[in-house]
Every structure is written in C-alpha cells, then in structure tokens.
Amino acid sequence: MVTSAEYLNSTIDTSKSSSTSATATTHKTSLDQDAYLKILVAQLNHQDPNNPMDDKEMTAQLAQFSSLEQLTSINKGIQGLVDAQSTDSIISGVNYLGKSVKSTGYNLTKSNNTISTVYYSLGEAVTNMNVNVYNTDGTLIRTDKLGAKSKGDFTYVWDGKDSNGNAMADGTYGVAIVAEDTAGKPVLVQSKISGTVAGVSTVSGKTVLTLQDGRTVLMSTVTEVVNTASTSDSTTKSTTTSS
C-alpha cells in the first residue's frame, strides 16, 4: 500500500528530475483541497489488494478532508466579509471628496498664496512654545516663538518664509510644535493638519484619503471638516465646523 508520505516523496523526486528543464515549475508550499483529494485517490488506486487500507484510517482521512473543506469555506467567507467591509469604507470615504478635513499629522503644504493650517490643542498651560518648520530633507528653515499659551485649541499658519524672510518654494514641509510645562519640562504637542480630499483608496485594509496636495491621511484619524487658511491669516484661536 502506498502511503501519503511515499506519494509525496515520489512527487518531489519527479519534480527534482524535471528541474533541469528550460521551463521552471512553480510548486505549492501547502496542500489545498485538490491536492489532498489527489493524494487520497492515489492511495486507493495503488493500495495492495491483499492489504487494503484500514477502515478506521480511511474514515480518519475522510474526516481530515472534511475539516479542510470547512476551513477553506470559512476562509472564503472571512475574505468576503473583509472585501465587503473595504467596499463600505470606500463608499463612506467618498463623502469626504471635495471637503477640507482636519486629521492628526506633522506636515503642511504651500501652494501659491495658500498654506494648509496646522491645528493643535493644549490640555494645560505651557510656556516657551516654539513651532519649527522643516524642509523635505529635514533641515530647519524657520522657528516661530509663540511664548506662553493657556489651555485650549489653537491654529498656526506659516507665512511661507524662512528665518531670513525668503519666500520658500511650493511643496510639503514638516512641522513640530514643542513647549515647556509650568514646571519647565519639555512637552511635544500633537498637531493636526488640514487639506481638501481629492481621492479615496484602501491600503492594507485601511481607508486612506488623498489630499489635493498629495498628502495622505487615514480616514479613521479625521476629526473635523474645516476651512483651509491662506497666508494672509494670522495665528488665532481655532474656529472649526464639526462634521
């Protein structure tokens, strides 16, 4: 009687002998339903008539095949749910198209006379607050000293210039807000960015919103629908419209 192991070894030996062929053969790394069934049928076809497969062994193998079939069906069902959820997320993301949104992030963009607004919230009063603006290569090009701030929600609008007053080129820039608490300990302030949504996609099961300036944000991090500021705006208290 030919066992499963013998049949697999025979298959492996055959594939080794054919590896010298000009055409490469792609081999599976795991057994699926079809492969399992072929092995079972091969065992039945090559078994010794004088020593047939034991009924218990046959039943056990059929049970394994049944379990494999059920697991395959469950996997397909789960994948179907994931695909359906992904579709629903994209449909939800379509509602953001053409709207200006606020999301967590550490960058801003400059395009002509329009610069995306940076938002930040303070849960406590701080002192010596600075906003640092960085070029794409990480070079610090501007530091704005905002001094002390009380608890609340604020906006920061960069004027598009470096520390020497030179106008910077259009593009994407990094931003970091640092401060000290009343005890003098450093505090990194979580900033939020804004932009108009131009596209929706899914990446690794997550819905991603693409902004008009090329930046991307996760839909799950969007907190508000807001207005986009221009360079004529100043650093003021934040005025937003909840979505």
N, C-alpha and C positions, 0 to 999 in steps of 0.2 A: 504494500500500500504506500502511495506517495503522500508524504505529509506536507503541510503548508510550508515548513522551512525548506524542504527539499525542492519544492516547486519554485520558491523564491530564489534559492541558490542557483537553480537551473536557469532562471530568467536573468539573474545577474551575470552568470557565465556567458550567456548568449549575447547580452548587451556589451560585455567586455570584448568579445571577439569581433563585434561589429564596430567597435570604436575606431578602428583603423580606416574605416570608410571615409570618403571625402565629405559626406554629409553627416553633420553632427546630430546625435539623437538626444532629445530632451527627455529627462527622466523625472518622474514624480518623486517627491520626498515623503509622501504619506499615502496611505491607502484610502480610496474613496469607495462608494458602494459598488461601482462596476468592477473595480479591481478585486474587491473582496469576493464578489459573486463568481468571478472568473476562476479564482483560486479554489473555491468550494466545488465548482463544476469540474475542474481539472482533477481534484482529488477523487471525485466519484467516478470519473472516466478511467482513471489509472489505478483504481484500487484492485487489490488481489481478490479474485472471485472466491478463493479458498479462505481468505481472511478479510472479509468486508469490514467497513467502518462500524464501530460500535454504535448502537442506537443512542446511548447517552451522549457520546461525543458528537454525533450528528445533531442531536437536539440542542446541545450547548452551542454549536457553531451557528445554527439557525437563530438561536436567541441573540447571539452576538450580532448577527446581520440585522436582526430586527431592531436592536438597540442603535446600531449605526444609522439605520434608515430614519429612526425617530429623531436622533440627534441632528442629522442633516436637515430634516424638515424644520426642526426648532431653529437651527441656524439661519435657514432661509427666511423664516418668519421674523426673526430678530432683525435681519438685514432689511427686510421690507419695512419694518417699523422705523428703522434709522433713516431710510430713504424718504419715507413719508414725513418724518419729523423735519428732515432737511428741507423738503419742499415747502412745508408750512412756515419754516423760519425765513426762507427767501421771500415768500408771499408777505410775511409780516414786515420784512426789511424794505419791500417796495414802498410801503407807506412813508418811508423817510426820504425817498427820492425828491430832490429839489428843495429839501428843507435844510436849514442850518442847525446843526446839533452841537451839544456840548458832551464831551467824553473825557475820561481820565487820559492824561498824556503829558509828554515833556518836549513838545516841539511846536513851532509856529511857522507860518509861511508869509512871504512878502510877494505881492503881485501888483506892480504899478503903484497906485496910491492906497491899496488895500492890504492891511495886515491882519491876520487872524488874531482874535482876542485870547488872552490867557486868563483863566479864572482860578481863584484859589480861596480856600476857606480856612479860617483860624478858629480853633476851639478854645484858645486862650490868648491873652495879650502877649505880644512879642516885642523885642527891641532889636535895633541894628539889622533890619531886614534889607537884604540885597537881592536883586534879580540879575542873574548872569545870562547873557546871550552868547551862544557858541556857533561857530561856523560848522560846516559839514565835516571838516577834518578834526573837530574838537577844540579848535583854537578859540580862546575867549576874546570876543570882539567888543563887548560892551557890558558895563556893570552900572546898574541904576540903584542908587541908595534911597530906600524908601523910609528909613528910620523906624520909629515905633508904630505899631498898629494894634488896635484893640481887637477883641473878639468879633468875628463877623465874616461876611462874604465880600470879596473884592475882585476887581479886574485889573489887569495890567496890559497896556497897549504900547508896544515898542514903536519908536518913531522911524525905524528903518535905517538908523545911522550907527556907525561905530563910535568908539570913545573919542575919536578926533573930529567927529562931526561929518565924516564922509558917508555919503549915501551908499548903502550896500545893494548888491545885485539881487534881483528876484530869485527866490528859491526857498528851501526849507532850512530852518535854523533850530538848534536845540535851546532849551531854556531850563534853568534851575533856580528855584527860589530857596534861599537859606536865611535863617534868622537865629536869634537867641531868645530863650525864655527869660522870665523875670529873674531867674537865678543865674543867668549868664551861660546856660548850657546850650549847645548848638541844636537847632531844630531844622529838619528838612521838610519843607512844606509841599504837600501833594497838590500838584497843579492839574488843571483841566483845560482842554483845548477845544476850539470851535472850528467849524467848516461846513460847507454845503455838500450834501450827499449826492454823488453822481452815479454810483453803481452799487450793486449788491452781489455777493458771492458767498460760497461756503468753502472753508478751509479746515480740514481735519475735523469735520462735523460741527464747526462753529461758523456762525453767520458774520461775515465781515462787510463793513460799509466802506466803500472807497469814496474819498472826498474829491472835490473838483481839482484840488492842488496836488493830488497823487498820494496823499497820506491815507492810511487805513486805520480803522478803529473797529473793535468788536462791538456788535450791536448790543451785547449784554452790558457794556460799560457806558452806554448812552444814558444820561440822566435828565437832560432837558433839551428843548428846542429853543435856540437863542438867535440873536441878531449878530451879524458879522460887522466888526468895527473897522473904521478907516483911520489913516494916520492923523487925521485932524482931531480924533478923540483923545481924551486925557485919561489918566489913571483915576478912576472914580469907584464909588460903590457899585456893585453889580446889580443890573436890572435885567431879569430874565423872565421868560414865559414858560411855564411848565407844560410839558407835552401831555 
